[in-house]
Amino acid sequence: MDAIFLTSGDVIIDRRFEWARDLEAKGDLAGAADLLTQTVELCPGYAAAWFALGHLRECQGEAASAIIAFEHAKAIDPEDRHGASLRLTRLGAAQSAMSDGYVRTLFDGYALTFDAALRTGLGYKAPELILEAVQAARPTMQFGAALDLGCGTGLGGAAFRPFCQTLTGVDLSPAMVAQAQGKNIYDRLETGEAVSFLRTAAADTARYDLVLAADVLIYIQDIAELFAQSARVLTADGLIAFSVETHDGEGVLLRDTLRYAHAPAHVREAIGIAGLHLVSLVPAAVRSEKGAPVRGLVGVARKNRD
């Protein structure tokens, strides 16, 4: 059960929730769902229990019941910290972008173990692959001001720090920003959503020679807006470098992992709409899951056109 535990405020109700989690862990999905059904009857405002019930109903193939439960969870928690809107999208009951509340809660929970989980558990290598792509595009590797979108704990920032005079990091998760702060990589750190940060950055005062977006686009449905806002704050010959998960179809796909995959043609189109020139876009697996590489792309685009 991949629900985030948020207390109901009643210790007895919370124990029922934990018993349901234990039953699911033992493989008794029906028993866990029955217990959660009782839980939401006793405490109708318990968003975590509604979300967990939706998850179990989806696992049991009961889509209609799952949709009802996820709708309850979303209505009770407007921040949508569990990601009910994404589950509804996957079930075909809605078309919603990933909520800031969900992303913030997700990464706040991962912050302390994030580096080890990515590097050791998932073989994460986006910073190194993006660095290679940028070096190919700009062999001098000299940048004045650089911006690291979705900087997390600073894995990408650490790779690029030697090549930047100043480095700014922004991340939606306060806990991730706190971890990055302790590494002394960035000259400036901000807590905020990447596109919102770019929108509020005045183009005449915030000019970046390099914008990094390592594994940021996998949490953004509308990547065209991120590219457009990045283009607005780039210097005349500035670069944006990024990684993204991909698929063989068209447009945007919400994976079972609840991350977005963007088709190559969709990425190229978004870059063109933003007025950027695509320098490179190559297949790359920046991480593995369940022992298999996750298909992705690493790209670099330039502010001006040839």
Secondary structure in CASP SS format (residue, H / E / C, confidence):
PFRMAT SS
TARGET T0000
AUTHOR 0000-0000-0000
METHOD secondary structure of the structure
MODEL  1
M C 1.00
D C 1.00
A C 1.00
I C 1.00
F C 1.00
L C 1.00
T C 1.00
S C 1.00
G C 1.00
D C 1.00
V H 1.00
I H 1.00
I H 1.00
D H 1.00
R H 1.00
R H 1.00
F H 1.00
E H 1.00
W H 1.00
A H 1.00
R H 1.00
D H 1.00
L H 1.00
E H 1.00
A H 1.00
K C 1.00
G C 1.00
D C 1.00
L H 1.00
A H 1.00
G H 1.00
A H 1.00
A H 1.00
D H 1.00
L H 1.00
L H 1.00
T H 1.00
Q H 1.00
T H 1.00
V H 1.00
E H 1.00
L H 1.00
C C 1.00
P C 1.00
G C 1.00
Y C 1.00
A H 1.00
A H 1.00
A H 1.00
W H 1.00
F H 1.00
A H 1.00
L H 1.00
G H 1.00
H H 1.00
L H 1.00
R H 1.00
E H 1.00
C H 1.00
Q C 1.00
G C 1.00
E C 1.00
A H 1.00
A H 1.00
S H 1.00
A H 1.00
I H 1.00
I H 1.00
A H 1.00
F H 1.00
E H 1.00
H H 1.00
A H 1.00
K H 1.00
A H 1.00
I H 1.00
D C 1.00
P C 1.00
E C 1.00
D C 1.00
R C 1.00
H C 1.00
G C 1.00
A H 1.00
S H 1.00
L H 1.00
R H 1.00
L H 1.00
T H 1.00
R H 1.00
L C 1.00
G C 1.00
A C 1.00
A C 1.00
Q C 1.00
S C 1.00
A C 1.00
M C 1.00
S C 1.00
D H 1.00
G H 1.00
Y H 1.00
V H 1.00
R H 1.00
T H 1.00
L H 1.00
F H 1.00
D H 1.00
G H 1.00
Y H 1.00
A H 1.00
L H 1.00
T H 1.00
F H 1.00
D H 1.00
A H 1.00
A H 1.00
L H 1.00
R H 1.00
T H 1.00
G H 1.00
L C 1.00
G C 1.00
Y C 1.00
K C 1.00
A H 1.00
P H 1.00
E H 1.00
L H 1.00
I H 1.00
L H 1.00
E H 1.00
A H 1.00
V H 1.00
Q H 1.00
A H 1.00
A H 1.00
R C 1.00
P C 1.00
T C 1.00
M C 1.00
Q C 1.00
F E 1.00
G E 1.00
A E 1.00
A E 1.00
L E 1.00
D E 1.00
L E 1.00
G C 1.00
C C 1.00
G C 1.00
T C 1.00
G C 1.00
L H 1.00
G H 1.00
G H 1.00
A H 1.00
A H 1.00
F H 1.00
R H 1.00
P H 1.00
F H 1.00
C E 1.00
Q E 1.00
T E 1.00
L E 1.00
T E 1.00
G E 1.00
V E 1.00
D E 1.00
L C 1.00
S C 1.00
P H 1.00
A H 1.00
M H 1.00
V H 1.00
A H 1.00
Q H 1.00
A H 1.00
Q H 1.00
G C 1.00
K C 1.00
N C 1.00
I C 1.00
Y C 1.00
D C 1.00
R E 1.00
L E 1.00
E E 1.00
T E 1.00
G C 1.00
E C 1.00
A H 1.00
V H 1.00
S H 1.00
F H 1.00
L H 1.00
R H 1.00
T H 1.00
A C 1.00
A C 1.00
A C 1.00
D C 1.00
T C 1.00
A C 1.00
R C 1.00
Y E 1.00
D E 1.00
L E 1.00
V E 1.00
L E 1.00
A E 1.00
A C 1.00
D C 1.00
V C 1.00
L H 1.00
I H 1.00
Y H 1.00
I C 1.00
Q C 1.00
D C 1.00
I H 1.00
A H 1.00
E H 1.00
L H 1.00
F H 1.00
A H 1.00
Q H 1.00
S H 1.00
A H 1.00
R H 1.00
V H 1.00
L E 1.00
T E 1.00
A E 1.00
D E 1.00
G E 1.00
L E 1.00
I E 1.00
A E 1.00
F E 1.00
S E 1.00
V E 1.00
E E 1.00
T C 1.00
H C 1.00
D C 1.00
G C 1.00
E C 1.00
G C 1.00
V E 1.00
L E 1.00
L E 1.00
R C 1.00
D C 1.00
T C 1.00
L C 1.00
R C 1.00
Y E 1.00
A E 1.00
H E 1.00
A C 1.00
P H 1.00
A H 1.00
H H 1.00
V H 1.00
R H 1.00
E H 1.00
A H 1.00
I H 1.00
G H 1.00
I H 1.00
A C 1.00
G C 1.00
L C 1.00
H E 1.00
L E 1.00
V E 1.00
S E 1.00
L E 1.00
V E 1.00
P E 1.00
A E 1.00
A C 1.00
V C 1.00
R C 1.00
S E 1.00
E E 1.00
K C 1.00
G C 1.00
A E 1.00
P E 1.00
V C 1.00
R C 1.00
G E 1.00
L E 1.00
V E 1.00
G E 1.00
V E 1.00
A E 1.00
R E 1.00
K C 1.00
N C 1.00
R C 1.00
D C 1.00
END
